[in-house]
């Protein structure tokens, strides 16, 4: 049983209600990099019964020189052929940590359970400098004691949204 993390997706969820999109592309950007393997296999029953932690395999760099920002995340589960019951998105938790920042005291971090709707991940109450803020993301899959998921390779896709306020 494989689980692949992916940053690309086909359909964007609805924008968060607080997203005002001030600023322009030259002043604001969001870059995601995969730093290590993003494919994980749950090969034994014990791995379903024990929480799984995938640490610091994704890095986000956020530059927002002109505005304060909020960073949101949403999820999407792509099912293997013939499978009708996915992993519940809410079984995944996303935990950001600050790798580097100019003024980390202005940043509030959230640890949302993943959802098909955007969830707040970080908020900055002042503008960034040219280097921006770098976040490491840890993904946790909670333990599951019911086994309604069929075997196969599931793909978990992330949507990130940079919103100014």
C-alpha positions in Angstrom: 0.0 0.0 0.0 1.7 3.2 -1.1 1.0 6.8 -0.1 2.5 9.5 -2.3 2.6 13.2 -1.3 2.4 15.6 -4.2 2.2 19.4 -4.6 0.5 19.5 -8.0 -3.2 19.1 -8.4 -5.8 19.5 -11.0 -8.7 21.4 -9.3 -8.2 24.2 -6.8 -10.5 24.3 -3.7 -12.5 27.4 -3.2 -10.4 30.4 -2.0 -10.4 31.1 1.8 -12.9 33.9 2.6 -10.2 36.1 4.0 -8.1 36.1 0.8 -7.8 39.6 -0.6 -4.8 39.1 -2.9 -3.1 42.4 -2.5 0.4 42.9 -3.9 1.8 41.6 -7.2 3.8 38.7 -8.5 7.1 40.7 -8.2 6.6 41.3 -4.5 4.9 38.0 -3.5 5.7 34.4 -4.2 5.3 31.0 -2.7 7.8 28.3 -3.6 7.6 24.7 -2.5 10.5 22.2 -2.7 10.5 18.5 -2.0 13.7 17.8 0.0 13.5 14.0 0.3 11.4 11.1 -0.8 7.7 11.9 -0.9 6.5 8.4 -1.3 5.7 6.3 1.8 4.5 2.7 2.0 2.3 1.3 4.7 3.2 -2.3 4.2 2.1 -4.0 7.4 -1.0 -3.9 9.5 1.0 -2.4 12.4 1.7 0.7 10.3 -2.0 1.4 10.1 -2.4 1.0 13.9 0.5 3.3 14.7 0.7 7.0 13.8 3.1 7.6 11.0 5.2 10.8 10.9 6.9 12.1 7.7 9.3 14.7 8.9 10.6 17.8 7.0 10.3 16.3 3.5 8.7 19.5 2.2 9.9 23.0 2.4 7.9 26.2 1.7 9.6 29.6 1.0 7.2 32.5 1.3 8.1 36.1 0.2 5.6 38.8 0.8 7.4 42.2 0.8 4.3 44.3 0.3 1.7 42.8 2.8 1.1 40.7 5.8 0.0 37.2 4.8 -1.8 34.1 5.7 -0.8 30.8 4.3 -3.5 28.1 3.8 -3.4 24.4 2.9 -6.0 22.1 1.5 -5.8 18.4 0.5 -7.0 16.1 -2.2 -6.9 12.3 -2.2 -6.6 10.5 -5.6 -7.7 6.9 -5.4 -6.3 3.9 -7.1 -8.3 2.3 -9.9 -11.4 0.6 -8.5 -11.1 2.0 -5.0 -14.1 3.9 -3.7 -13.1 4.6 -0.1 -10.1 6.9 0.5 -8.1 7.6 3.6 -10.0 10.3 5.4 -8.2 13.6 4.8 -8.8 14.5 8.5 -6.4 11.7 9.5 -3.6 13.8 8.2 -2.1 16.6 10.2 0.2 19.2 8.8 2.7 20.8 11.2 4.9 23.8 10.0 8.1 24.8 11.7 10.2 27.9 10.9 13.5 27.0 9.3 14.5 30.7 8.7 12.8 34.0 9.0 13.4 37.7 9.4 11.2 38.5 12.4 9.8 35.1 13.4 8.0 36.7 16.3 5.6 38.1 13.8 4.6 34.5 12.7 1.9 32.4 14.2 1.9 28.7 13.3 -1.2 26.4 13.1 -1.4 22.6 13.0 -4.5 21.9 11.0 -6.0 18.5 10.1 -6.1 18.3 6.4 -9.4 19.0 4.6 -10.7 19.5 1.1 -11.3 23.2 2.2 -8.4 25.5 2.9 -7.1 25.5 6.5 -4.9 28.2 8.1 -1.3 27.0 8.2 0.7 30.2 9.1 0.0 33.9 9.6 2.5 36.8 9.4 1.6 40.1 11.0 4.4 42.1 9.2 5.9 42.1 5.7 8.9 39.9 4.9 12.3 40.9 3.5 13.8 39.6 0.2 14.7 36.3 1.8 11.2 35.6 3.0 10.2 32.9 5.5 11.1 29.2 5.1 8.9 26.6 6.6 9.6 22.8 7.0 6.4 20.8 6.9 5.8 17.6 8.9 2.9 15.3 7.8 1.4 13.0 10.4 -1.0 10.2 9.6 -3.0 9.2 12.7 -3.5 5.6 13.6 -6.4 3.8 12.1 -8.1 0.9 13.9 -10.7 0.3 11.1 -9.6 -0.9 7.7 -12.1 0.4 5.2 -9.4 1.4 2.7 -8.7 -1.0 -0.1 -5.1 -1.8 -0.9 -3.5 0.4 -3.6 -1.4 3.4 -4.2 -3.2 6.5 -2.9 -1.9 10.0 -3.8 -2.3 12.8 -1.4 -2.1 16.2 -3.1 -1.6 19.5 -1.3 -3.0 22.9 -2.4 -1.3 26.0 -0.9 -2.7 29.5 -1.0 -0.9 32.7 -0.1 -3.4 35.4 1.0 -2.7 39.0 1.9 -4.5 41.1 4.4 
